[in-house]
């Protein structure tokens, strides 16, 4: 199909296909904006109560230096950063619809240093970019709270504590970085911030905004990681932008590094980079600079070559120590970033009670013991009366142990199911907050599946089955740092929030809510110090004896994570293993990825994240009150996975087996049905990256985008509408003459005719010729593959 529009487009872009983009690096730079006149809030203080960041007279501590600038460790963007401005002068703005004029120019991106001020909540709202032609574009500015009691945040900037109104709280505080692409080739005139001025809903605070300006192809940042490639070379990430008007195509770009003490062994490559797009290129280097040195980045295409120098870059793999700045250099390994989809398993004695009420009154079934010990302010699901009516007044939680028997537990069936579901890894609850362990806890505790219930090493059997039958599956271990009612946790016990309805880890024996009698803590072995004598030894057992790939902690309050992480990472490196720690182990700097629950986003997040949620509407452990039709179906599984992958996320999808080890049949059926689609379309999901330009089409079409170095994928989450024989994609997809378009997996990938109309990111539209009969051969998600020529 060739139309007038197609011929016009081909004529306009012929030079782009035949010519090579100019490689310009010297003109690229950060343009920090002066926000001083907009500041209306004080975030930094030198003593308790000096600043009132969140209306509770809480604040960040003053930064350790009075430097007026800050350079991002992730993006290389330079910001004008206020820091401590004195006893009364404001240092940030609360977003309230302010319009900020900018020097009229064409910019590549806009970056923000931002934080929200309501604990436990994310706050998000749209920023509006206005251009001189009176068009606009939107960006979801989102932030986590500046602190969280359980230290599950990790910002671009981390401070070790916060000031309360009258004291100091030693939970870390954070400022986050967010970056938006801008309309390529257009002149930006202003930025309008959202209105988030309601303190009860959470407010967005902006500390700094910086624009990135470049021309043609340029290098924005060089970031040495502590990851290594298959050949053992260090992975160094180079951020490359195309701020010009011509696409990189054909053989693409080659990227290499040079400097004292190291050499490039494996150059990076970019096959396609069109205007307005950004890609992170991995270069493999060997050696060590033995300190910060100048590094030359060479980018070349055919006969074009340019080099740009970056100062103070330190190349080399480090030894790990417990110092927070050292730990902060660790991050999720490449296998985790590419794995995208894992299965979560919540299984323990709480599967015997197996009840959390039903939607809309459902609560986590695995919390049965805590809720039923009578916390009326928090017990909206009425565990208290259910327990009394079901088990009587003299029943204790540990009476579940004999019925948690695993009589039908088949570890081979489990790991085969995970693989057939399309998952690349799994994470099992080795110990939940009830303190009952599914692994050999040695001398630290007898409260385990080896001593009670199954009287088996459940974790050992599952890991062994995975290694034998599904060796490609990575293996992870959920591990609750605290235990609700272990009396040895008493010195570290806490309420999560200062209100009656808060959840708590009291560190004392549970009391029967009807009789007042203390409940037993079966299998308890007294220890002198819970952290050093129980918590850390058990984590070490999971790491070294069982060989976990992911330490997936929960509720990280008091902990010994820093020294554990350093030792584990050093050992793993010696074994040539790359392992991960999640964001709930109590040390912000040691968090490799974020872990939101039952949550996704509307735009890509630069920092790696993994959303965890149950197939159950709102429970992780088995809940017999959930009807079959309420479990997440195959279509929703595919939808959720694709949506998260397009935004740099992973999906950790939970199942809750029954006490005997059987998995709910509806969960099995839905996993397998979704797995059939996932496995046949895996090239569009696994080992892909997000698209910097946009993650989804805003308004109307439910479409997501993913890409590899050789192809681009347009994923329709709802059946595409065919109008006059074509499906339209209103987005500036990076397609050029000679590229092959096909409907992935349908009819062997037959070539579909296509054309592009319009120019620029706001008006460009791809039309693909496709029939209803062809679309009818798909069921869940329609994936158009653009294979680069």
C-alpha positions in Angstrom: 0.0 0.0 0.0 1.6 3.3 -1.1 -0.3 6.5 -0.8 0.4 10.2 -1.4 1.1 10.5 2.3 3.6 7.7 2.1 5.4 9.1 -0.9 5.6 12.5 0.8 6.9 10.9 3.9 9.5 8.9 2.0 10.7 12.0 0.2 11.0 13.9 3.4 12.9 11.1 5.0 15.1 9.9 2.1 18.0 12.0 3.4 17.6 10.4 6.8 17.9 6.9 5.4 20.8 7.7 3.1 22.7 10.2 5.1 24.4 9.8 8.5 23.4 11.9 11.5 26.1 14.3 12.5 27.8 13.3 15.8 27.7 16.4 18.0 28.6 16.1 21.6 30.2 19.4 22.6 27.0 21.4 22.5 25.1 19.1 24.8 24.6 20.4 28.4 22.3 20.8 31.3 20.4 24.1 31.6 19.4 24.4 35.3 16.4 26.7 36.0 16.4 29.3 38.7 13.4 28.5 40.9 14.2 30.7 43.8 11.4 33.1 43.2 8.9 30.2 43.3 10.1 28.7 46.6 7.3 28.6 49.2 8.4 25.8 51.6 11.4 25.0 53.8 12.7 21.4 53.7 16.1 21.6 55.3 16.8 22.2 58.9 19.7 22.1 61.3 17.6 21.1 64.4 14.2 19.6 65.2 11.3 21.9 64.3 13.3 24.4 62.3 11.6 23.5 59.1 8.1 22.4 58.3 8.4 20.3 55.2 5.3 18.2 55.7 3.0 20.3 58.0 4.1 18.2 61.0 7.3 20.2 61.5 9.4 17.4 60.1 12.3 18.1 57.8 15.4 16.9 56.0 18.7 17.5 57.7 20.8 20.2 56.2 23.0 18.7 53.4 26.6 18.1 54.5 27.9 20.8 52.2 26.7 24.2 51.0 27.3 23.4 47.3 24.9 25.2 45.1 24.7 22.5 42.5 24.1 18.8 42.3 24.9 16.3 39.6 22.8 13.2 39.3 24.7 9.9 39.7 22.2 8.2 37.3 21.6 10.7 34.5 24.5 13.1 34.7 22.1 16.0 34.8 23.4 19.1 36.6 20.9 20.9 38.9 20.9 24.2 40.7 20.3 22.8 44.2 19.3 25.0 47.1 20.6 23.0 50.1 20.4 24.8 53.4 19.4 28.4 53.0 19.5 29.6 56.6 17.0 29.7 59.4 14.0 31.1 57.5 14.6 31.2 53.8 12.6 28.7 51.7 14.4 26.1 49.6 11.7 24.3 47.6 8.3 24.8 46.1 5.0 23.0 46.7 3.4 22.4 43.3 0.4 24.7 43.1 -0.1 25.4 39.4 3.0 27.6 39.0 4.0 28.5 35.4 7.7 28.7 34.9 9.0 30.6 31.9 12.1 29.1 30.3 14.5 30.5 27.8 12.8 29.8 24.5 14.8 27.0 22.8 14.6 23.4 21.6 15.4 21.1 24.5 15.7 17.4 24.6 14.4 16.6 28.1 13.3 18.0 31.4 14.5 16.6 34.7 13.1 17.2 38.2 14.3 16.7 41.8 11.1 16.0 43.6 9.6 14.5 46.8 6.2 13.9 48.3 5.4 14.6 51.9 2.8 12.0 53.0 4.2 8.8 54.5 3.3 5.5 52.8 1.8 7.3 49.8 3.0 8.1 46.3 1.8 11.4 44.8 1.5 12.0 41.1 0.0 14.7 38.8 0.7 16.0 35.3 3.2 18.6 34.4 2.3 20.6 31.2 5.0 21.6 28.8 4.0 24.5 26.5 5.7 25.2 23.2 5.9 28.4 21.2 3.4 27.0 18.6 0.9 26.8 21.4 0.9 23.0 21.5 1.4 21.1 24.8 2.6 17.8 26.1 2.0 16.2 29.5 4.2 14.3 31.9 3.2 12.3 35.0 5.4 13.8 37.8 5.4 11.2 40.5 7.2 10.8 43.8 7.3 8.5 46.8 7.2 10.0 50.3 10.3 11.7 51.5 10.6 9.0 54.2 9.1 5.7 55.0 9.3 4.0 58.4 10.4 0.6 57.0 13.1 2.2 54.8 11.6 0.9 51.5 12.5 4.0 49.5 15.7 4.8 47.6 16.0 8.2 46.1 18.6 9.8 44.0 19.7 11.8 47.1 19.6 10.0 50.5 20.0 11.5 53.9 20.5 9.3 57.0 17.7 10.7 59.2 15.0 13.3 59.5 14.1 15.9 62.1 10.7 15.5 63.7 9.1 18.4 65.5 11.0 17.7 68.7 13.6 15.1 68.0 15.6 13.0 65.4 14.3 9.9 63.7 16.9 7.6 62.1 15.0 6.5 59.1 16.5 7.7 55.9 15.0 10.6 53.9 15.0 10.9 50.1 14.8 13.2 47.1 13.8 11.5 43.8 14.8 12.2 40.2 12.3 12.1 37.3 13.0 12.8 33.6 10.5 13.6 30.8 11.2 13.6 27.1 10.2 16.8 25.3 8.7 17.3 21.8 11.5 16.9 19.4 12.3 20.0 17.3 9.8 22.2 19.1 10.7 25.3 21.1 9.7 25.1 24.7 8.3 28.3 26.3 7.1 27.3 29.7 6.5 24.6 32.3 3.3 24.5 34.3 3.4 22.5 37.5 0.4 20.6 38.8 -1.7 21.6 41.7 -1.0 19.3 44.7 -1.5 21.6 47.6 -3.8 19.4 49.8 -1.6 18.1 52.7 -4.1 15.3 53.6 -3.6 13.9 50.1 0.1 14.5 49.9 1.9 17.4 48.2 4.6 17.3 45.5 7.7 19.4 46.3 10.1 20.4 43.6 13.7 21.3 44.6 15.2 21.7 41.1 14.4 21.5 37.4 17.0 21.2 34.7 16.6 21.1 30.9 18.9 19.1 28.7 20.0 20.7 25.4 21.8 18.9 22.7 22.2 18.8 18.9 22.1 15.7 16.7 23.6 12.6 18.4 25.2 13.3 21.8 26.4 11.5 24.9 24.7 12.6 28.1 26.4 10.5 30.7 28.9 7.7 31.4 28.1 5.5 34.4 30.3 2.6 35.5 28.2 -0.1 37.1 29.3 -2.9 39.3 27.8 -5.5 37.0 29.8 -7.6 34.6 29.1 -9.2 31.2 29.3 -12.9 30.2 32.9 -12.4 29.2 33.7 -11.0 32.7 34.2 -7.4 31.6 32.7 -4.6 33.6 29.5 -3.1 32.3 29.7 0.7 31.8 26.5 2.4 30.7 26.7 5.3 28.2 23.5 7.4 27.8 23.1 8.5 24.1 20.6 11.0 22.9 19.4 12.0 19.5 18.5 15.6 19.7 18.7 16.1 15.9 16.4 15.6 13.0 17.8 12.4 11.4 17.5 8.8 12.5 20.5 6.6 13.3 19.9 3.5 11.1 21.6 0.8 9.1 24.7 -0.4 10.9 24.0 2.2 13.7 26.4 3.5 16.2 29.4 1.9 17.9 30.4 3.2 21.4 33.7 2.6 23.1 35.7 4.0 26.0 39.4 4.9 26.5 41.4 6.0 29.5 44.2 5.2 31.9 44.2 1.7 33.3 41.5 0.0 31.2 40.5 -0.9 27.7 37.2 -1.5 25.8 36.8 -5.2 25.1 33.2 -5.2 24.0 32.0 -2.0 22.3 28.4 -1.0 22.7 26.0 -0.6 19.7 22.8 1.2 18.8 21.1 0.1 15.6 18.2 2.6 15.6 18.0 5.9 17.4 15.5 8.4 16.0 15.0 12.1 16.9 13.8 12.7 20.5 14.9 9.2 21.7 17.5 8.2 24.2 19.2 4.8 24.7 21.5 3.4 27.4 24.3 1.5 25.7 26.4 -1.0 27.6 30.2 -1.1 26.9 32.3 -4.0 28.3 35.7 -2.8 29.7 38.6 -4.6 31.3 41.0 -3.2 33.9 40.8 -0.5 36.5 41.5 3.2 36.6 42.5 3.0 40.3 40.6 6.2 41.0 38.8 8.9 39.1 40.3 9.7 35.7 39.3 11.4 32.4 37.4 9.0 30.1 37.0 9.5 26.4 33.8 8.2 24.8 34.1 7.6 21.1 30.9 7.2 19.1 31.2 6.3 15.4 29.0 5.5 12.5 30.5 4.6 9.1 33.0 7.4 8.4 31.8 9.7 11.1 33.7 9.7 14.4 33.6 12.0 17.5 35.0 11.8 20.9 33.8 13.5 24.1 35.7 13.6 27.4 34.1 13.0 30.8 36.1 14.0 33.9 36.4 12.1 37.2 35.1 8.7 36.0 36.2 5.7 38.1 36.5 2.4 36.2 36.8 -1.0 38.0 34.9 -3.5 40.0 35.0 -2.8 43.7 35.1 -4.9 46.8 32.0 -4.5 48.9 32.0 -3.0 52.4 29.3 -2.1 54.8 29.8 1.6 54.1 26.5 3.0 52.7 28.2 4.9 49.8 29.9 1.7 48.8 26.6 -0.4 49.0 24.8 2.2 46.9 26.8 1.2 43.9 25.1 -2.2 43.8 22.0 -2.6 41.5 19.8 -5.2 40.0 21.7 -7.5 37.7 21.0 -7.7 34.0 19.2 -11.1 34.3 16.7 -9.5 36.7 16.1 -6.5 34.5 15.4 -8.8 31.6 13.4 -11.4 33.4 10.3 -9.2 33.8 8.0 -11.9 35.2 8.2 -13.9 38.5 5.9 -16.0 40.6 5.5 -15.1 44.3 4.4 -17.9 46.7 2.9 -17.2 50.1 2.7 -20.5 52.0 2.8 -21.2 55.6 0.5 -22.2 58.6 -1.8 -19.3 57.6 -2.9 -21.5 54.7 -4.7 -23.6 57.4 -6.9 -20.8 58.5 -7.0 -19.6 54.9 -9.3 -16.7 55.4 -9.2 -13.0 54.8 -12.9 -12.3 54.1 -14.0 -11.3 50.6 -13.9 -8.1 48.5 -14.5 -5.3 49.3 -13.8 -6.2 52.9 -10.8 -8.5 52.2 -7.5 -8.2 54.1 -4.3 -10.2 53.7 -5.1 -13.8 54.7 -1.5 -14.4 55.8 -2.1 -11.7 58.5 -4.8 -13.9 60.2 -2.9 -14.2 63.5 -2.2 -10.5 63.9 -5.7 -9.3 62.9 -7.5 -11.9 65.0 -5.6 -11.0 68.2 -8.1 -8.1 68.3 -6.9 -4.9 66.8 -10.4 -3.5 66.3 -9.2 -0.2 64.8 -7.4 -2.1 62.0 -9.7 -5.2 61.7 -12.1 -4.0 59.0 -12.5 -7.5 57.7 -13.6 -8.9 61.2 -11.1 -11.6 61.8 -11.9 -11.3 65.5 -15.4 -12.7 65.2 -14.5 -15.1 62.4 -11.9 -16.7 64.6 -14.2 -17.0 67.6 -17.1 -18.5 65.5 -14.8 -20.9 63.6 -12.3 -22.1 66.2 -13.7 -21.2 69.6 -12.2 -19.1 72.4 -9.4 -21.4 73.4 -7.7 -21.9 70.0 -4.2 -20.6 69.4 -2.5 -19.9 66.1 0.1 -22.6 66.6 -2.7 -25.1 66.6 -2.5 -24.8 62.8 0.9 -26.6 62.7 -0.3 -30.2 62.4 -2.7 -29.3 59.6 0.0 -27.5 57.6 1.1 -30.9 56.4 2.2 -30.4 52.7 0.8 -33.8 52.0 0.2 -33.0 48.3 3.2 -30.7 47.9 4.9 -31.6 44.6 7.9 -29.4 44.0 8.4 -30.6 40.4 4.8 -29.7 39.6 5.3 -26.3 41.1 8.5 -25.4 39.1 7.1 -26.9 35.9 4.0 -24.7 36.4 6.1 -21.6 36.9 8.0 -22.3 33.7 4.9 -23.1 31.7 3.3 -19.9 33.0 6.2 -18.1 31.3 7.9 -16.9 34.5 11.6 -16.5 34.6 12.0 -16.6 38.4 10.1 -17.3 41.6 10.2 -16.0 45.2 8.8 -18.1 48.1 8.0 -16.9 51.6 10.7 -18.8 53.6 9.5 -17.1 56.8 6.6 -14.7 57.2 5.9 -12.4 60.2 4.5 -15.4 62.1 8.1 -16.7 62.4 7.4 -20.1 61.0 10.3 -21.0 58.6 10.1 -23.3 55.5 13.9 -24.0 55.7 16.5 -25.4 58.1 17.1 -22.6 60.6 19.8 -24.5 62.4 20.3 -23.5 66.0 18.5 -20.2 65.7 15.0 -21.6 65.9 12.9 -24.8 65.9 9.9 -23.0 64.7 10.0 -24.5 61.2 8.7 -27.0 58.7 11.5 -29.4 59.7 10.2 -29.7 63.2 6.4 -29.2 62.8 3.7 -29.7 60.2 5.4 -31.1 57.0 8.6 -32.1 58.9 10.4 -31.5 55.6 12.9 -29.1 54.2 10.3 -27.5 52.0 12.6 -24.8 50.6 15.4 -27.3 49.9 13.0 -29.6 48.0 11.7 -26.7 45.9 15.1 -25.3 45.1 16.4 -28.8 44.2 13.4 -29.4 41.9 14.1 -26.1 40.1 17.8 -26.9 39.7 17.0 -30.3 38.3 13.9 -29.7 36.2 13.9 -26.0 35.4 17.5 -24.8 35.8 16.8 -21.6 33.9 14.5 -20.4 36.7 16.1 -18.0 39.1 15.2 -18.7 42.7 14.3 -16.1 45.3 13.6 -16.1 49.1 11.1 -13.8 50.8 12.3 -13.3 54.4 10.5 -11.3 57.1 13.1 -9.4 59.1 10.9 -9.0 62.2 8.6 -11.6 63.8 5.4 -10.3 65.3 5.3 -12.3 68.6 8.9 -13.6 69.1 9.7 -12.3 72.6 13.4 -11.9 71.6 12.3 -9.2 69.2 11.0 -7.1 72.1 13.9 -4.6 72.2 13.3 -3.8 68.5 9.5 -3.9 68.6 7.6 -1.1 67.0 4.3 0.4 65.8 4.5 1.3 62.2 2.5 4.5 62.5 1.6 6.7 65.6 -2.1 5.8 65.5 -4.4 3.2 66.9 -5.1 1.5 63.6 -1.4 0.9 62.8 0.1 -2.5 62.2 2.8 -3.5 64.7 5.6 -5.9 65.5 5.4 -5.8 69.3 8.0 -8.4 70.0 6.1 -10.1 72.9 3.9 -13.2 73.1 0.5 -12.9 71.6 -2.5 -12.8 73.9 -5.6 -14.8 73.3 -8.2 -12.1 72.5 -11.0 -13.9 74.3 -9.3 -15.4 77.4 -6.4 -13.1 77.9 -4.0 -16.1 78.1 -0.6 -15.8 76.4 -0.3 -18.0 73.3 2.7 -20.3 72.9 5.5 -19.5 70.5 6.1 -23.1 69.5 9.7 -24.0 68.6 11.2 -20.8 70.1 14.9 -21.0 70.9 15.9 -18.1 73.1 18.7 -15.9 71.7 20.6 -13.0 73.2 20.2 -10.6 70.3 17.5 -11.1 67.7 19.4 -9.3 64.9 22.8 -10.8 65.3 21.8 -14.2 66.6 18.7 -15.0 64.6 18.0 -12.6 61.7 21.5 -12.4 60.1 22.3 -16.1 60.6 19.1 -17.1 58.9 19.7 -14.7 56.0 23.2 -16.2 55.7 21.7 -19.7 55.5 19.4 -18.6 52.7 22.3 -17.0 50.9 25.0 -19.6 51.3 23.3 -22.9 52.1 20.4 -22.6 49.8 22.0 -20.3 47.2 19.2 -17.8 46.8 19.4 -15.4 43.8 17.2 -12.7 45.3 17.0 -11.8 49.0 13.5 -10.4 49.1 13.1 -8.9 52.5 10.1 -7.5 54.2 9.5 -4.9 56.9 13.1 -3.8 57.3 13.3 -2.0 60.6 16.1 -3.1 62.9 18.5 -5.1 60.8 22.1 -6.3 60.0 21.7 -6.0 56.3 24.8 -3.8 55.6 27.4 -6.2 56.7 25.4 -9.2 55.4 25.0 -7.6 51.9 28.7 -6.7 51.7 29.8 -10.3 52.5 27.2 -11.9 50.3 28.0 -9.7 47.3 31.7 -10.4 47.7 31.1 -14.2 47.9 28.7 -14.1 44.9 31.2 -12.2 42.8 33.9 -14.9 43.6 31.4 -17.5 42.4 30.6 -15.4 39.3 27.0 -15.0 40.4 25.1 -11.8 40.2 22.4 -11.5 42.9 19.9 -9.0 44.1 18.4 -7.5 47.2 15.0 -5.7 47.2 14.1 -2.4 48.8 12.7 -3.8 52.1 15.9 -5.0 53.8 16.2 -1.9 55.9 19.2 -0.2 54.2 18.1 2.3 51.5 21.5 2.2 49.8 21.4 -1.6 49.5 18.1 -1.6 47.6 18.6 -2.9 44.1 15.0 -2.4 43.0 11.7 -0.8 44.3 8.8 -2.9 45.4 5.4 -1.3 45.1 2.3 -3.5 46.0 -0.7 -3.7 43.7 0.5 -0.7 41.8 1.6 0.4 38.4 2.5 3.8 36.8 1.5 5.8 33.8 5.1 6.5 32.6 8.4 4.7 32.6 10.5 4.8 35.8 14.2 5.2 35.2 14.9 3.2 38.4 14.2 -0.5 38.2 11.0 -1.6 40.0 9.0 -4.7 40.6 5.3 -4.6 41.5 4.0 -7.5 43.6 0.4 -8.5 43.8 -1.8 -11.6 44.2 -3.9 -13.4 41.7 -6.4 -13.0 44.5 -8.0 -9.6 44.5 -6.3 -8.6 47.7 -4.5 -11.4 49.5 -1.2 -13.2 49.1 -1.9 -16.2 51.3 -4.7 -18.7 50.4 -8.1 -17.3 51.1 -11.0 -19.7 50.9 -13.5 -16.8 50.8 -12.3 -15.9 47.3 -14.6 -17.3 44.6 -13.0 -18.8 41.5 -14.2 -16.0 39.2 -12.4 -13.4 41.4 -8.9 -14.6 40.6 -6.9 -12.7 38.1 -7.7 -14.2 34.7 -5.3 -14.8 31.8 -6.2 -11.6 30.0 -5.5 -9.5 33.0 -2.2 -11.3 33.7 -1.0 -10.5 30.2 -2.3 -6.9 30.4 -0.6 -6.3 33.7 2.7 -7.8 32.6 2.9 -5.9 29.4 1.9 -2.6 31.0 4.6 -2.9 33.7 7.3 -4.1 31.3 6.7 -1.1 29.1 7.6 1.1 32.1 10.8 -0.6 33.2 9.0 -2.8 35.7 8.8 -6.5 36.6 5.6 -8.3 37.7 5.9 -10.6 40.7 2.5 -12.4 40.6 1.5 -14.2 43.8 -0.3 -17.6 44.3 -1.4 -18.9 47.7 -1.3 -22.7 47.9 -3.5 -24.6 50.3 -2.1 -26.1 53.5 -1.6 -29.5 51.8 0.5 -27.9 49.0 -2.2 -27.9 46.3 -2.5 -24.8 44.2 -6.0 -23.5 43.6 -7.0 -25.0 40.2 -8.4 -21.7 38.9 -5.0 -20.1 39.5 -3.2 -23.0 37.7 -5.6 -22.7 34.7 -5.3 -19.0 34.4 -1.5 -19.1 34.8 -1.2 -21.7 32.0 -3.6 -19.8 29.7 -1.6 -16.6 30.1 1.7 -18.6 29.8 0.7 -19.8 26.4 0.6 -16.2 25.1 3.7 -15.1 27.1 5.9 -17.9 25.8 4.9 -17.4 22.2 5.4 -13.6 22.4 8.4 -13.5 24.7 10.6 -11.6 22.3 8.4 -8.5 22.9 8.5 -8.9 26.7 11.7 -10.4 28.0 15.1 -8.7 27.7 13.4 -5.6 26.2 13.7 -2.0 27.3 11.2 0.8 27.6 10.9 3.6 25.0 12.2 6.9 26.3 9.8 8.9 24.1 6.6 7.5 25.6 5.4 4.3 27.4 1.8 4.4 26.3 -0.7 6.3 24.1 -2.5 8.8 26.4 -6.2 8.8 25.7 -8.1 6.5 23.4 -6.0 3.6 22.4 -4.7 1.2 25.0 -1.2 0.7 23.5 2.2 0.1 25.1 5.7 0.0 23.5 8.9 -2.1 24.1 12.1 -2.4 22.1 15.3 -4.3 21.6 18.4 -3.3 19.6 17.0 -4.9 16.5 13.2 -4.4 16.7 10.4 -2.2 18.1 7.1 -3.5 19.4 3.7 -1.9 19.4 1.5 -3.8 21.9 -2.3 -3.3 21.7 -3.8 -4.3 25.0 -7.3 -4.2 23.5 -8.2 -5.5 20.0 -7.1 -2.8 17.4 -9.9 -1.1 15.5 -9.5 -1.5 11.8 -10.7 1.5 9.8 -10.6 1.3 6.0 -8.3 -1.6 6.2 -5.7 -0.1 8.5 -4.8 0.1 12.2 -3.4 3.4 13.2 -0.7 4.1 15.8 -0.6 7.8 16.7 3.0 7.9 17.9 6.4 8.7 16.4 7.5 5.1 16.2 11.1 4.7 15.0 10.3 3.1 11.6 12.1 3.7 8.3 11.9 2.5 4.7 12.8 -1.1 4.4 11.7 -2.1 7.9 9.5 -5.2 8.1 6.2 -5.0 10.0 4.3 -8.1 11.1 1.7 -9.3 13.6 4.0 -11.3 15.9 3.4 -15.1 15.9 0.5 -14.8 13.5 0.8 -16.6 10.1 4.5 -16.9 10.5 5.1 -13.2 10.7 3.9 -12.3 7.2 4.9 -8.8 6.0 2.2 -6.1 6.5 2.1 -2.9 4.4 2.5 0.3 6.2 2.9 4.1 5.9 3.7 7.1 8.1 1.9 10.4 7.9 2.7 13.7 9.7 5.9 14.8 11.3 7.1 15.3 14.9 6.1 13.4 18.0 2.7 15.0 18.3 1.4 14.5 14.7 3.3 11.4 13.4 1.0 8.4 12.8 1.8 4.9 11.6 -0.9 3.1 9.6 -0.6 -0.7 9.2 -2.7 -2.6 6.7 -4.3 -5.6 8.5 -7.4 -7.6 8.2 -10.0 -8.5 10.8 -9.4 -12.2 10.1 -5.7 -11.8 11.0 -6.5 -9.9 14.2 -9.0 -12.6 15.1 -6.2 -15.1 15.5 -5.0 -13.3 18.6 -6.8 -13.2 21.9 -5.1 -11.2 24.6 -2.6 -8.7 23.2 -1.9 -7.8 19.6 1.8 -7.2 19.0 3.0 -5.5 15.8 6.7 -6.1 15.4 8.9 -3.6 13.5 12.0 -5.4 12.5 14.8 -2.9 11.6 16.3 -3.2 8.2 
